[in-house]
């Protein structure tokens, strides 16, 4: 049964957009943002949103989305992703990218 409050439909829609139209990531970004708005602890959406923003040179936004995730419970894998991406994004911002 479909529940509009669950984050998964927006997440899967974002995945669909990335796969069918990788050159236009705006719809995917929007879908991942909607998924996180419904459940900010949904790390699958956060990972793909951060990665998609970063791949499009939107590193300030990616870092902000990533840092908001620090407020929520995370698995060890999610914490490793957080640490890795935070270092990567901070280095890219220091380097002027």
Buried (B, 14 or more C-beta within 10 A) or exposed (E): EEEEEEBBBBBBBBBEBBEEEEEEBEBBBBBBBBBBEBBBBBBBBBBBBBBBBBEBEBBEBBBEBBEEBEEEEBEEEBBEBBEEBBEBBEEBEEEEE
